[in-house]
Structure formats: C-alpha cells, structure tokens
Amino acid sequence: MIKQEWDELAKRDRDEYLKQYRKFMYNEGNYWKCEECPENIGAYSSFEYLLPCGQYNCWVACHCSSLERS
C-alpha cells in the first residue's frame, strides 16, 4: 500500500489498519520500503540521510529493535 491507501484504510476500518500496520512494521523484510510505509509523509530535507518519513532511522528497524544490528 502507499500512504494514501493507508490513510483511507485508517478512516474506513481502524482495527484492520492497526492489524496491517503491525504486520508491516514488525516484518524485517520491510526495511527501507519507504514507498509502502504508513509513516511516509513525503518529508523533504536537504540533509542527505533524512528518510521520506522525516526520521533518520527506518521505522521498521525501530519496531524490530534492530538498530544496533543495522
């Protein structure tokens, strides 16, 4: 899903949104899949390490507690 689809799902069915959100965030296979991430807000910065979500670390890595491994 892309951000707009995540937002639509959240409005339509909050429980399903949370289920899919957790499924995405706790899957290490989703590292760096920014285009599919529900946290992608399309942030832009001239700082080269800033992700589209506005963060410096991948949300999936944070959820999977693997920052020290990456």
C-alpha positions in Angstrom: 0.0 0.0 0.0 1.0 3.6 -0.4 0.4 6.4 2.1 -2.9 7.4 0.7 -4.2 3.8 0.9 -3.0 3.5 4.5 -4.9 6.7 5.3 -8.1 5.5 3.6 -7.9 2.2 5.5 -7.4 4.1 8.8 -10.6 6.1 8.1 -12.6 3.1 6.9 -11.6 0.4 9.4 -9.3 1.4 12.3 -8.9 -2.2 13.6 -7.9 -3.5 10.2 -5.5 -0.6 9.8 -3.8 -1.3 13.2 -3.6 -5.0 12.3 -1.9 -4.2 8.9 0.3 -1.5 10.5 1.7 -4.0 13.0 2.1 -6.6 10.3 4.1 -4.2 8.2 6.2 -2.6 11.0 7.2 -5.9 12.6 8.4 -7.5 9.4 12.1 -7.1 8.9 11.6 -7.7 5.2 10.1 -4.3 5.0 13.3 -2.4 5.9 13.7 0.7 3.7 10.4 0.1 1.8 9.6 3.8 2.2 7.1 4.0 -0.6 5.0 1.3 1.1 5.4 2.6 4.7 2.4 4.0 6.5 4.7 6.6 8.1 5.9 8.0 4.8 4.7 11.7 4.9 6.8 12.7 1.9 9.1 14.8 4.0 11.9 16.6 2.2 15.2 17.9 3.6 18.5 18.8 2.1 20.0 16.6 4.8 21.0 13.5 2.8 20.1 10.9 5.5 16.6 12.1 6.2 14.0 9.5 5.1 10.6 10.3 3.5 9.0 9.9 6.9 11.2 12.7 8.3 13.2 10.3 10.5 16.9 9.3 10.4 16.2 5.7 11.2 13.8 3.3 9.4 10.5 2.9 11.4 10.6 -0.9 10.7 14.1 -1.1 12.2 12.9 0.7 15.3 9.9 -1.6 15.7 12.0 -4.7 15.2 14.6 -3.3 17.7 17.4 -3.9 15.2 19.1 -0.5 15.1 22.1 -1.9 16.8 22.4 -4.6 14.2 22.0 -2.4 11.1 
